[in-house]
Amino acid sequence: MATAAAASERVELAKHCSSRNWSKAIRVLDSLLAKDCSILDICNRAFCYNQLELHKHVIKDCDKALQLDSSSIQAYLLKGRALLALGRKQEAVLVLENGYNTALQQTADVKQLLELDELLNAAKREIDVTDTIQQETPVLPLGSSCATTEKKSDEKTDKQEFHDTEFAKSDNASESGAFSNGNNTHESSSSREFGEQSKINSVSKDASKQSGSGTSELRNGTAYKEKENVKSGSQINGSSSKPCNGSDLSETSDRLGDMSVIGNKLSSKSGSISKLSLKAEARCGGGDETKINKKSTIARISETHSISVDFRLSRGIAQVNEGNYMKAISIFDKVLKEEPTYPEALIGRGTAYAFQRELENAIDDFTKAIQSNPAAGEAWKRRGQARAALGEFAEAVEDLTRALELEPKSPDILHERGIINFRSKDFTSAVKDLSICLKQEKDNKSAYTYLGLAFASLGEYTKAEEAHLKSIQLDSNYLEAWLHLAQFYQELADHSKALECIDQVLQVDNRVWKAYHLRGLVFHGLGEHRKAIQELSIGLSIESSIECLYLRGSCHHAVGEYREAVKDYDATVDVELDAVEKFVLQCLAFYQKELALYTASKVSSEFFCFDIDGDIDPMFKEYWCKRLHPKDVCEKVYRQPPLRESLKKGKLKKQDLAITKPKANLLRFTDLIGKKIQYHCPGFLPNRRQHRMAGLAVLEIAQKVSKAWRIEWRNSNKATAKNGKKNRRRERINMLSQNRGGAGCSTSTSSETSTGYTSLEDRSSGRSMLSWQEVYSSAVRWRQISEPCDPVVWVNKLSEEFNSGFGSHTPMVLGQAKVIRYFPNYERTLNLAKTIIKEKLCVRSKADKVIDLSKDEKIEEIMHAETCEELHKIVGEDFWVATWCHSTAFEGKRLDGTRITCIKKPGSLGYDFAIRTPCTPARWSDFDEEMTSAWEALCNAYCGENYGSTDLDALETVRDAILRMTYYWYNFMPLARGTAVTGFVVLLGLLLAANMEFTESIPKGLQIDWEAILSVEPGSFVGSVKSWLYPSLKINTSWRDHPEVSSAFSTTGSVVAALSSYND
């Protein structure tokens, strides 16, 4: 029965070949090869591909044949012809020489031997001619964008093939990490061509075969035409397959017309996209014969209906290649009208739809092609690419996996699937796919750069750097690799190397807007906002991107250029989005504009009147923190007045902006102090603006606390003299904000607590009434004004959401990705979680229900768990455990610290392992009491007999009291953002107020806030920090000689000017 079916298929194959219906012949051969992988049929299929000028498929089939039998002369012949047709003459010579030597040893077929000899001589003659031309061509410098002979060779396009097409969306940098505009001097010489490439990505492929050769790239909506990576001329030893019934189709070449090809074809122009392509190449029988005229060839083969269909198919492919998608669709429609299930036409039309971003129609056509021919690997692959472009990553991976089953270990499919795995955040699978791909295609630069991205996400930074550098080694002008490497260094906080990489990009092509955006990001991270504005403006002159607009607006906002900021924010909101992920920038631009208008109205007011927490509506702040759609805010919250009114109200005096000599001296001193806040850990850039902010805040806090302590000391002495006992009294005086109840602000009553405070001497009691909130609010205000894009607000000043536990969220692991800043704390946090579970014998679920772990020896298993994944599997569901802090104010009391959470991601995408700190009213009340007690203990320690002391030993109790209060602040975590830096700023300010200056730096790799969070006892935190902090302290009273910060920079406008003015 099987023999009869095979014989029937052989008859059908002969029929299709006789009528020159090569597409249908290929389908029959696909069926035969699925049953028995015969070398003869592989070569027959390669011959059919040759007739359709699908040269890359010819090469693939010939490689398969040579793997099975390295002495297959027909495979050498067909592969040599295909390489010549692609203009890859050197590779063709190697293949033909190997074939000729093999034929000499066999001496079995004199005709094949002579044919090999003729092709080989013809190829060598062409190479000699090329060499002569090269000798007459002046040598170009390294890195020149002019075309070289090698480039021309690489650009040869198999002009009748479908190409792997990535119908990719434009991705944000925060998602894929790809900061590339897809330009490459080997493919494009102008930004206009570069822009046109952003439609779709492709590498050559034919519709009629399962899959194909070449490489493709997924990137930010861009396309490169990759160099072919097929190794030629190599003989791979392997066992020959058994003889198969069937004839060698090449033996009928005399009857069908000799279709061998000489490879002197025109290459596609530089910069064109490899899509679906057709080139009606003339064919000749020998190297010395004159080429047959194209028109006469076409006229000859168009006599039958089937050839007409193939010709229409070729015309449709050509139209896609030229970018005439509607014409291509029209042609494919005619083919499909005659044969509605013609797979090749369906794939062709689907590809044209995909180029037009009609992805649903494209998927429909690819699905029909699969239904018509389930073995059409090309349809599976293209549908996978289209699904990936729609963000359907799981479905896309399924389709590509199916394509890979049809063509096992195909490097281009592995490449495609690896990149989609990366985009779907399955970094482990991405590394696996790309690594296997690179074993077969060692010169695949795209695979290397995406391998680098995947390794970086997994925290394998050395391997990531090596992969990026290998990509650049393969092509020093490969822009995407340079941009990815620049981003990699930026994330590691190695800004020097990042800027060097960006310089390399711009040397190759100075019209790459994403290079300017990335450089703007680096300068922004360094606190060089004016430099960032310059770079972003250049980028915007090339491409009006929402990323550049928003970032430039925020930079204008920070340096006090509110008119320009509002303009950019408005432009950001008005941008027509090409990706849903970018919508968050429009939401943020709405909120930032309102805050810019608020700040503009405050520029001439005293800086302590700049009170976001007291003035701005709680709902507005909550939506801003959560990056929510501002619809409800627009309906329920008063809006800020127009810019003209704000600027009129906040008119600034010129002298406020001038940096006088006394102010400059003050800034030099505070800059030295501010540098001490720097974390020397991966991911933390040295931000000059933040350093200046911190220095000014430290000195201001020291000055105000010192004044308060002086008053307290005097009052304490009076009280001691009268009563022998100190009786401290606290009082808060609310200051009505100038903007309360106005536009864009809260309609809260004056009974709500403001963070402002009056002059200490003006207090009715004549005694210090400075509270811990007022001390920290000073640091918070400086942090808010220094970087207005960061939502630094007191959590208890948000809306009723506060009651349900809104708080900070700091991840160490996100899915499979290791967060570069915080992953170093992962192991300690995991061990702390296990210790807590062991003590409590339970955890809590997402629904806040108790999960009992006291049975079945689970505790023992938990103590042996080495990863959050193992811990989650033992618990059996998402869970959290709460740390605790032992109270100093109330003996035996435990305060709720932070929550260590472990949440499983869908599928195999890993786990979110993070600390989350909910701030409920009850918890807030507990920590308020603890902070009050700690502040009182500190004041008592200094305002007694230690007041004014310059003896470090005598001040040890003061230092310990400062660290204890800092410990509770970090565990309290009362801000939506910025708790870490404000805590250390206050610590330095309090030390300076007690005449102790920190003269060194925070130790490398240490994050002081995490030291507090991971310590359940304040004593253990004090002990760990004092080991490096105390030896670095020295007595300093000269700081008192500097003018008061609140006087030197009294207005909001003068503060912004101070933060934005640098004298290098």
N, C-alpha and C positions, 0 to 999 in steps of 0.2 A: 504493500500500500504506500509506504514511504517512498519506495523506489519509483513508483508510478507518479507520485506527486512531484518528486524531484525532476523526473523526466518531463513532466508537463511544464514545470517552471523553466526548464532548459529550452523547451520549444518557444515559450513566451519570450524568453530572453533573446533568442535568435530573431524572433519577429520584431521586437523593439529595436534591435541593433540594425536590422535590415532597413527599417523605416527611419533610422537615425533618431529615434525617440530615446535619447540618452537618459533623461530624467527617470522614465519608467524602467529602463534597463537597470539603472542603479537601484531602484526599489526592489526589483527581482533579486539582484545580487545581495542586497541587504538581507532579504529573506533566506537566501541560500547560505550566506555566511553565518546567520544566526544559528543554523543547524549544524554546519560543518565549516570550520575556519580553514578553508583551502587557500594555499598560497596563490594558485592559479586564479581563483575567483577574486582574491584581493587585488591581483594585478589587473584582472579584467575590469574591476570597478575603477581602479586608478586610470585605466585607459578611457573609460566612459567620462570620468571627470575631466580628462584631458580634452576630450571632444567639446566639452562645455567650457573649456578654458578655466576650470576651477583648479588652479595649479597648487594651491596650498593643500587641498584635499588629496591631490595626486601625491604630494610629498608624504603626507601622513600615511596613506595606504602603502606606499613603497617602503616606508620605514617599518611598518608592521610586517610586510613580506620579508624584509631583510632580517628582522629579528627572528623570524621562523626559519629562514634559509638564507644565509649570507652569500650564497652562490647564485641567487636568482638574477640572471642577466636582464630579464625584462624589467625587473624592478629598478635596476641601475639605469636602464635606458629612459624609462618614464620619469624617474626622479631627476635625472640630468636635464631632460627637456623642460620640466617644470621650473627648475632653478634658473635655467637660461631665460625662460619666459618672464620670470620675475626680475631679471637683470642681476641675479646673484651669481656672477660668472666664476668667481674664485671657488665657491662651493660646488658649482656645477663641474668644474674641472676635476676637483678631488673625487667626486662621485663617479664621473665617467672614467677616470684613471683606474679607480678600484674595480669598476665593472669590466674595463678592458683587460686588466691583469687577470681577473677571474675567468673571463672568456678565453684568454690564451691558454690557461691551464685546462679548461674543459675541452676546447676545440670541438665543441658539439654543434654549434650553429654558426657557420661562416657568415651568413647574412647579418646576424646580430653583431658579430665581431666587426664587420665592415661598417655597420651603422654606428657603432660605438666609436670607431676610429674617425669617421667623418664628423660626428658631433664634437668629439674631443678636439680635433684640429680646428674646427670652426670657432669653438669657444676660446682656444688659445690665441687665434688670430685676433679676435675681438679684444682680448685682454691686452695684446701687444699694441693695438691701436689706442686703447684707453691710456696705457702707460705713456705713449708718445704724447698724447694730449696733455697728460698730467705734467710731463717734463717741461712743456711749454707754458704751463700755468704758474704764475708767481705763488710762492709759498705764503700762506696766511698765518698770522699769529695765533697761538693757542687761545681757544675761547672765542674765536671770531664767529660771528653769526652767519657768515657767508657759507654757501653750500660747498661741501667737499665731495670728493668722489665717493667716499664712504657713505656720506649722507644720501647722495643720489641713489646709491645702491639700495640703501635702506628704504628709500621712498618708493621703490618699485611696488606697484599695487597689483594684486591679482584681480584683474578688472572684471571678473564675472562671478564674484563670490559674495555671499552674505558675510557680514562681519559681526563679531561679538559686539553687542550694543548695550551700553549701560544707560538706561533711561533715568539717570539719577537726578534727584532733587538737589537743589543747592543747600549744602549743609552749613550749620553754624560751627564755628571753631570750637565752642565749648563742648559739641557732640562728638564729632569724629576726630577733632584735633587737626583737621586738614586745612592749612592756610595756603591753599594753592589756587591760582587762577587757571591752572591747566596749561600755561604757556611753556613752550620749549623751543629753543632756537633751532633744533634739528627739524622741527615741523612747522614753525610759524615765524614769520619775519615782521609781522605788524600786529598791533593791538587790535586792529579791526578784525583780522583773521582769528585772532585769539578769542575775541568776543563771540564770533560766529561758532566757534567750537563748543561753546557752553551749552548747546542744545542737547547733545547726546554723545555717548562715548562708544567707540566701536573698534573692533579688530576683525580682520576678514574671516568669513565663514560662508559655507554654502548651505542652502536651505534643504537640499535633498539628502544630506548625510546626517548621521546622528550628532556629530559634533565636529570640531575642527581645530586647527592649529593657530598659533599666534597667541598674543596676550591681550588682555583688556584691562582697563583701569576704571575703578569707581572713585570719583572724587567730586568736588563741589560743582556738579553740573557741567563738567568740562570733559573734553575728549583729547586723547593723544593717539596718534597712529604709532603703534609699537613696532619695533624691529622684529622681524621673524627670528625665532630662536630654534629653528630646526637644525640639528647637527647633521651634516652631510658627509658622505664618503666613509663613514665608519661602518665597519662590519661587526655585527653583533652575533656571536655564536648562539645558535639555538637549534633545537631539533626541528627537522622538516616535517610538515604535515603529510598525511597519507595522500596518495594521488586521488584526484576527484574526477568523476565523470563530468565532462564539459570541455569546451574548446577554448583555446587562447584567442580572445577577441582581436588581439593585435595581428593575428594571422590573416584577418579579413581586411587589413588596411589597404591592400591593393584594390579590393572591390569597393571599399567605402571611400577611398581617397586617402592619401597619406597625410596624416594630421600632425606630424612632428613639428615642433616649434623651435625656431631660432630666437634666442633671447635678446634681440636688439629692438625691444619695444620702447615706446615713450613712457617715461615715468609720470606719475601724477604730480601736479605742481606742489611746490613746498607750501605746507600749511593746510592742505586740504584734508578733510576728514575721511578716513577709511570707513565707508559705510557698506551699502550694497553696491557692487560695481560690475560693470560690463565693459569689455573692450573687444570690439570685433576685430581680432587680430588676424592678419593673413597668415596662412600656413604654407609651408613649403616642404618638399620631400627631402631636400638635402641642403647642406650648408652653402653650396655654390649656386644653387638654382635661384632664379628670380622669384620674388614673392608674388603670390596670386593676388590680384586686385580684390580689395575688400568687397566691393559691390558685386563683382561677378561671383564671389564665393557665396554671398548671401542669396543672390538670385538663384544659385544652383541648389542651395539646401532648403529653399522655401517652397519647393514644389509640392510637398505633402502637408496635410493638415497638422500632423503631430509636430513637424518641424516649425510650423507657423506658431503653434502654442509655445514651443521652446523659445522661439525668436521674440515673441511678445514678452515672455517672462524676462528675457535678457534686456529688452528695452525698458521694462518696468524697473529692473535693477539699476540700469543706467540712470534713469530719472531720479531714483532715490539718491544715488551717488552724487548727482548734480544738485541735490537739494530741491528738486521739483517734486515735492511730495504729492501734491494734488494730481499732477499728471501721472505720477507713478500709480496712485490709487485708481485712477481712471483706467489705466492699462490693465492692472491686476483685476479690476472689476470685469473687464471683457473676457479675460481668461477664465475667471470663476463663473461667468455666465454660461460658458460652454462646459466647464468641468467644475462644479461647485465645491468639490472636496479636494481639489488639486493642492496638496500640502505646500509645495514650493510657492505657489501664488499666494496662499493664505499667509505664509510666513513673510513673504515680500510685502504684502499689504499691511500686515500687522506691524512690520518694522517702520513703514512709512507713517502709519498712525502714531507709533511711539515717538518718532522724530517730531511730530506735531503736538506732542504732549497729550494726545488722545489715548491715554493709557488703557482705559477700560475697553475701547474698541480693539486696541492692540491685543489685549489679553484674550478677548473673544476670538480673534482670528487665530492666535497661537493655540488656543484650546481646540478649535475646530481642526487645525492641522494635526494635533495630537490624536484626536478622535479618528481622523482619517488614516493616520500612520503612527501608531503608538511607539514605533521604533525611531521616529524622527527626533533625534537628540537635540537638533538645532531648535526645534519648537519648544522643547522642555526648557532649554537654556534661556531662550529669549523671553519666555513667559516668566521665568524666574527673575530675570533682570527687570522686566516691567513691574512685577510685583514688588520688587525691592524699591523701585522708584516711588511706589505708592506707600512705602513704609510697611508693607506686609512681609516682614523679614522671615518669619517662620515659614510661610508658604513659599517664599523665594528660595529658601534653603532646601525645602522639600523638592522643588522642581529641579534645582541644580544637582541635588543628590541623585535624582532619577536620571538626569543627563549623564552623570558620572557612572552610573550603573551600565548605561549603554556604551560608554567609552571609558573603561576603568583607567584611573591614574592620568587622565587627560590634564596636562599642566594648565591649560587655559581655563578649564572648568574649575579646577582647584583654586586657581587664582581668583576667579570670579566669586566662588563661594567663600573663600577666605576673606575677601574684602567685605562681602555682605555680612559674614559673621562678625567682622570687626564693627561694622556700622550698627549691628543689632546688639553690640556689647557682649558677644560671646567670644571673648578674647582668647580663651584657651583653644577653642576650635579654630579660630583664625590663625593662631600660631601653627597648629597642626597642619592645616590645609596649605598655608603659604610655605611651610618648611618642606613638605612633600613636593610642592610645585618647584621649589628652587633646587631640589635634588636633580630634577630633570632639565630645568632651564636655569642654569647657573648665572646667566646674564640678564635675568628679568629684573630690571631696576625698580619697576613698580611693586613687584612682590616684596622686594627688600624694604622699601620705604614703609609699606603697610605692615610688614613684619616688625619694623621698628616701632610703629605706633602701638601695635598690640603688646609687644614686650614692655613698653613704657607703662601702659595701663595696668599690666600685671605686676609692676614694680621691679621688673628686671631691667634696670637702667643701663647696666654695662652692655648687655646684649642688645638693648634698643639702640644705643649709640653706635655699636658696631654695625648693625643692620643699616642704619641711615647712612653711615659713612661708606658702606659697601655700595649702596645705591649711587652715591655721588662718585665713587671710584669708577663705576661703570660708565657714568656720563656726568662729567663735571659741569655741564650746562643744564642739568635736569632740575628745573625750577621747583617742582613739587618736593623733591627730596631736600633741597636747601630750606624751603619753608617749613617742612615738617621738623627738620633738625633745629631750626631757629625756635620753633614753638617748644620743642623738647627742652632746649636749654633755658628758655624763659620759665617753664614750669619748674625746673630745678633751681631757679633763681640765679642762674649764671648769665647775667645780662650781657656781659662782654662778648661771650661766644655767640649769644643770640643775635646781637647787633652785627657781628662779623658775618654770620650766615645771611642776614638780610642784605648786607652790602654785596655779597656774592650774587644774590638774586638780581639786584638792580644793576649790577655790572653786565649781566647777561641781557636783561630787558628792563629798562627803567620805566616801563608802562604797566607794571604789575601792581594793581591797586592794593591787593592784599598784603603785599610787602610793606607798603606805607601804613596800612592798618595795623599790622603786627608791630611795626616799629613804634607807632603811636601807643599801642598797648604797653610796650616795654617802657617807654618814657613815662607814661601814666603811672605804671607800677613803681617807677623810680621817684615819683613826685615831681617830675619835670613837665608840668602841664603845658607850659607855653611851647616847649619843643614838640610835645605831642600834637598840639593844635596845628603847628606848621606841617608835620608829616600827614596828618589826617586831611588837611586842606589839599595837599598834593594828590592824595588818594581820591578825594572827591572830585578833583578836576578830571580824573580819568574815568571814574565810575561813581555814580551817585548811590552809594550803598548805605543801607540803614545802619550797618555796624559803625561805619565812619561817622555818620551824622549823629548818632546817639552819643558816641564817645567824645566827639568834638564838643557837642552841647554840654556834656558833663564837665569837660575841661574849662570851657568858658565860664560855666557856673562857678566852679571852684575858685577861679582867679578873679571873680567879681565882674566879668563882662556879661552882664545879665541880658542886655539887648541881644547880643549874639547867641547867648544860650537859649533864650526863648525862641529865637528864629530857628535854631537847629532842632529844638524839641518839637516845634510845630511841624517842621519838615519831616521829622521822624514819624510822627503820627500820621502824616498824609501819604507816606510811601505805600505803594501798592506791593503787597508782600508776595514773594515767590515761594515761601515756606512757612508753615504754621508755627514752627519753632521760634520764628522771629517776632511773633506777635507780642511776646513778653517785653521786647524792647519798646514797643509802642505803648504798652501799659506803663512801663517805667518812665517813659518820656512824659506822659501825662502828669504823673506824680511829681517828677523832677521840675517840670515847668512851674507848678504851683509853689513848690518850695523855693524856686529861684525868685519868683515874684515876692514871696514872703521875705526872703533875705534882702531883696532890693529895697523893700519898704523899711528895713531895719538898719540900713548902712550908716545912718547918721545918729542912731540911738546908742545909748550905752550898751556895751557888749553883754552885760548881764541881763539886758532886756531881750536878747536873742534867746527865745525860750520855746523851742519846738514842742517840748513836752507839755508845757502849760497852754500854749496858744493854738496849736493845731488840733483839729477835731480827732478824737480817738478812733473813729471809724476810718478816717483818711489814713492815719498812721498804720492801723491794722492791715488795711488793704495794700498799702505800700509795702509793708514787711512781707506780706504773703504773695505779692506780685499778682493780685487778683484783677479781674476786669473792672475798670473804674465806673461802670454803669451806675451802680448803687451810690457811689460817692457823688457822682454828678447830680443825682436826684435829691440826695439827702443832706449834703454838706455844702455850706457856703463856699463860693469860689473866691480866689484872690482877685483884687482889683486889677485892671489892665496895667501893663508895664509903665505906661506914661504916668499914671497916677502913683504907682509904687515908687518910681524914680523921683518924682516930684516930692513925695513924702519923705523919701530917704536921700535927699540931696546931700552929697558929701563935700566937705571942705577940702581944698587942695592940701592944706597942711596935714590932714589926716593920712594922706597917701604918701607924703614925703618921708623918706628914711633919713633922719638927721644923724649926726655923728653919735650922740648919746644912744639913740635907738640902735644904730649899727653895732656899737659896743655891747649893748644888751643882747642883741641877736647872736653875736659871736659867742658869748658866754652860754646862752641857752642852747645853741646848736651843739656845743660840746656835751652838755648834759643830755640832750635829746637822743644822741647817738647810742646812749647806754640802753635804750629799750630794745635794740635790735636782737631778734632771735637769729642765731647762727645755725639754722636748720634748712634742709631742702625746702624750697617753695616760698621762702620769705625774702622778698627783694628788699634791699636797703632803700627805704623811701625817704628822700630828703625832706619832703613836705611834712611827713609824719614825724620825723625827727625834730623839726623845728616846732611843730605843734606841741610835742611832748616836752621839749625844753621850756617853752613859755608856760605851759600848764604846770610843770614841776615848780618853777620859780614863783608863779602866782600863788599856788597852793602853799608853798613854804612861807611866803610873805603874809598871807592871810591867817594861816594857822599859828604862825609865830606871834602875830599881833593878838590873836585870841588867847594864846597861852600866856602872854605877858599880862593881859587883863585878868585872866584866871588866877595867875600866880599872885597878883596884887590882892585880888579879892580873897584868895585863899589865906593869905597872911592876915588880912583884916579879920576874917572869920575865925581863924585860929586864935588870934589875940583876944577876940571877944568871947568865943564859945569853946575854944579848944577842940573844936570839931568842924570839919568842913561839910557844908551842906550845899550841894550843887542843885541848881534849878535850870530846867530847859524850857525854852519858849520858842515857838515858831511864829514869825511874822510874815503874813502873806503879802506879796506885792502884786497889785493888780496889773496884769500885762497891758501894755498900751494897745495891744491888738485884740484883747479878749472880746468875744462877741462880735467881732468885725468879720469882714469877708474872708472866707477860706479858713476860718478858725472855729474853735469850739465855742458853743454857746453855754459852756459851763458857768456856774456861778462862782463868785469869789470865794466861796467856802472851800473850793478845791485847793489842794496844796500846790503851790508853785515852787520851783526849784531856786528862785532868786533869793537874795538875802540883803539886808541893809547893812550899813556901816556898823562895825562892831561897837564903836564908842557911842552910837546912837541908841543902843538898847536901853530900855527904860530902867533896867536894874543896874546898869553900869557894869554888868558882868558879862563874860563871854557866853553867848547863846549859840555859838556855832555847832551845828549838829553833824553827824557823820554823813547824812544825805547832802548837806551843803558842801562838804569837802569833796565828795565824789561827783556832785553835780557840776562843779567847776571843771573837772577833767572831762566829763561827758560833753559839756558845751564845747570845749576845744576840739574834742574828737568829732563832733557833729559838723562844725564849721570847716574842719580841715579837709574832709572828703564828703561832700553833700550827697553823693550817690549812695552812701552806705546808710541803711536804716538803723541808726544808733538811737534807740529810744528806751525809756524806762517801761518795762512790761506792765507795771501796774497803772500806767497812764494810757493803756489801750482800752478798747471797748469791753463789753461784757465777756468777750472771749477770754479775758484774763481769768474769769471764774472757772473756765473749763480746762485750764492748764496750759495755755500757750507759753512757749518758752524756746530756748535755743536748741539747735540740733547740730551736732558736730560729728560727721561720719569718719570712721577709719577705713572702712571697706564699703564700697558701693557696688553690689553685685560681685563681679569678678575683679573690679578695679580697686587698686590700693590707692587711697588718697595720700598724695605725696607729703602733705604737711603733717598729717596726723597718724599715719600708719605706724610710725616708730613707737607709738604708745599702745599698739594693738596687744602685744603679748602681756604687758602688765595689766591692761584692762581685762583681758580674758581671765588671767589668774585671779584678779580681784572678784570677778563675777563668780568664778567657781568657789572661792572662799565664802562669799556671801550665801551662795546656794547651800553649801555644806552646813552653815550655821542655821539658816532658816528652814532648810529641808523643803523648800518650795520656791516657785517663781510665780509670776502673774502673766496671764494671757493678754492679747490685744484688747479683749473685752473686759480687762481688769478683774478676771476671775482667778482664784487661787488654783495652781497646778501642783498637786501633791507629788513629791519626788522621794518620799521616805521609804517606798517599797521597792522590792525586786532589785536590790543592790544598785539602784540607779545612781546614788550618790558616789559610790565607788567608781562607776563608769564615768561620771561627770568629772571626777578629779583626775582621770586619765585622759580626758579629751584634750587634744592639742590644737584644735581649730574651732572657730565658731560654727563651722559646718557640722563637725562631730557633736558639738554641744547641742545644736538644734535638733539633730537626729535623735539624740537621747531624750530630750524634752518632748519631742514629737510635734511641736507647733511653734508659731511665733510667740516670743515671750520677752519679758523685761524683769530686771531685778534692780532694786534701789540701793545705792550706797547710803552711808550715814555719816554724820559728823557728831562727835561727842561734844556736848555743850560745855562751855566754860562758865557761862552765867548761871546755869541751873545744873547742879551736880546730879549725875545719873541720867540726864535727859539726852535723847538722841534726836538730832535733826535729820530730816530727809535730805540726802545729798542729791546726786544726779541719778538718772536711770540709765542702765546699760541695756540696750535693746538689741535683739537679734531677730531679723525678719527675712524670710526666704523670698527670693525673687521667682517669678514664673519660670517654668521649665528648668533648664540647667544653667541659669544665668547668675547663680551664686547667692550671696546673702548680704543684706545691709547690716553692718555691725557699727553701732554708733552710741554716743551718749546724748541723751535728751534731758533737758532740765525744765520740767513744768513749774510754772510759778502760780500756784493757787493762792487765794487769799489767806488760807490757814498757814501755808508754808511761808508766805511773805511775812506774816505777823511774827512767826517764830524767829526768822532770820533778822527781822527788824529789831526785835528785842536783843538778839545776840550781838548784832552790830552796835547797838546802843551801849550795851554793856562793855564791849571791846573798846569802843571809843572813849568811854568814861574811864576805863582802866588805863588807857594810854595817857589821857590827860592827867590822871592822878600820878602816874609814874614820872611824868616830866615836870609837872607844875609844883612838885614838892621840893625836896632838898636837892634834886637833880637839875632844877631849873638853871639854864645857862651854863651848865657844866661843859668843859672841854676835855674831860677825861673819858676816853672810850670805855674803859672798864666800868666806870660808874654809870655809863649810859646803857649797859647791857640789858637791864630790865625794860628800858624804853624800846630798844631794838626788838626784843622779844614780843613786846606788846604790839608793835607795828606789824610784825609778821603774823601774829595771831589774828589781828583784824583783817589782814590781807587774805589769810586762809579762809575765813568765813565769807569774804567778798567773792572769792573765786567759786566757792561751793554754792553760794547764794545765786550767782549768775543772774542778776536782776535786769540785764539789758538784752534787747533782742539781738544786739551785735555789739562788739567792742569791749566786752567785759575784761578780756585779757590785758589789753594795752592800758585801759583806764586804771585797772588795779595796780599795775606796775608804776604808772605815772604817779598815783597817789602815794605808793610806797616810797618812791624817791623823794617826793615833795615832803612827806612827813620826816624822813631821815634828814633832809636838808634843814627843815624847820628846827630840828634838834642839833644843828651844826654838824651833821655827819653827811659827807659826800661820797657817793659810790664812784670809784675811780677806774674800775675795770669794766669788763663786758660780761654779759650772761654767758656761762660756759657753752661751748659748742655742743649742739644736740639736745640741749635742755630747754624745755618750755615750762616756765614757772607755774602757769595756771594748771597744767596737767599734774604737776607735783602736788598741788593742793587737792585737786579733784580725786586723785588716786590714793589719798591719805585719809583714813577714817579718824585719826587722832591729830589735833592741831600740833601736839608736841612733836610728832614724827615729821610733819611738814617744816616746823621751825628748825628741827635738828638737821634736816637735809639741806635747807637753804642757807643756814648760818655757816655751813662748812665752806662755802665759796663766797658768800656775801660779806661776812664780817671781816675777813682778812683784807677785803678790798675797800674798806671804809677808812676815811681819814677826816680829821677835824678840819672844818672850813667855816670861818665866820665872815670871810670877805664877800660872800654872796649878799650880805646885808648892805653893801655899799652901792649896789645897783638900784636904779630907780624902780618904782613899783610898776609891774607889768600893767596893772589896771589903769595906771595913769599914762604910761607911755603909749599904750594902745587901748584907748578908752572906748572907742566906738567899734561897732561891728565892721564898718568899712576899713578902719585902720588895721584891725586884726587880719582881715582878708588880704590887705595889701602886704602886711608883714609876712604872711604865709606864702605869698606869691612872688616875693622879691628876693632875688639871690644875687650876690656880688661875687662872682667867681674870681 
